Amino acid sequence: MSLLEFFRPQKKTSASLAKERLQIIVAERRSADDPAPSYLPQLKEDILKVIGKYVDVEPSMVDLSFEQKDDDISVLELNVKLPDEDK
């Protein structure tokens, strides 16, 4: 790391920001005993914003589900129905 990088850090990309948020959510979920995740609506909204930069999608086209399979296994499933290209 050079001295200039220390005083002028690079702007985070949307992918790295989304990765950090997901890591925080997963860590929070592991520490909480609440079976119903309260963060899913906000996570879905964030994912819609990121996908919306590249493809026009509606909220009904994104399905986000969370399943607790065991004490140490959780599954976050994301299904996105992409629109057909106009020909």
N, C-alpha and C positions, 0 to 999 in steps of 0.2 A: 504494500500500500504506500503510495507516494504521499507527500505532505499535502499536495493540492487535493487529493481525493479525500483526505481527512476533513478539510474545511469545506469542501464542496461535494457532498455525496451525490451519487447518481440517483435519478428519479426511479422509483420502483415501478415495474411493469404491472399490468393488471393481473397477469398470471401469478407473479410472485406474491402480490397482495392477496389474491384469492387463496393461495396456498397457505399463507400465514393465518388467514382468518379460519380456514378449515382446520388447521392444526390446533388453534385455540378452542374451537368448538369441540373437537374430539377430546382434547384434554379436559375441558369443562364437563363433558358428558361422562367421562370416565370417573370423575370425582363426585358427580351428583348421583343421588339415588332415585331421582324423579323419573318414572318410566315414560312420561310424555314429554318429548323434547319441545321446548317452547321457541327454539331458534329456527325451526324449519321454515316458517313464512318469510323471515328476513333472509335466510339463505337462498330460498327460491327467488326472491326479488333480486338479490345480488347476482345470481347466476343468469337471470333474465337480462340484466343490464350488460353483462359480459358477452353473452351470446348475441344480444341485439346489436352489438358493434359490427357483427359480421353477417348476420342473417335476420330478416324480419320474422320474429316469432311473437305469438300471443301467449299470455299466461296459461291458457288451456292446453297449449302444445307441450308444456313442461310438466312432468310428473316427478315429484321428489318424495321418497318414502324412507322411513327409518325402521329398522327391525333389530330388536335385541334378541340374539339367538342364545346367548349364554352369558355368564357373568363377565367374561373377558372378550366376547365376540359381539361386535355390532356391525350392521351392514347399512350403509347409506347408498340408496339406489337412485340414480338419476336417469330418466328416460326423456329424450327430446325428440318430438316429431318435427322433422324439418320440412319446410314447404317445398312443393314441386317447383321445378324451374319452368318458367313460361317459355314456350317454344314458338 
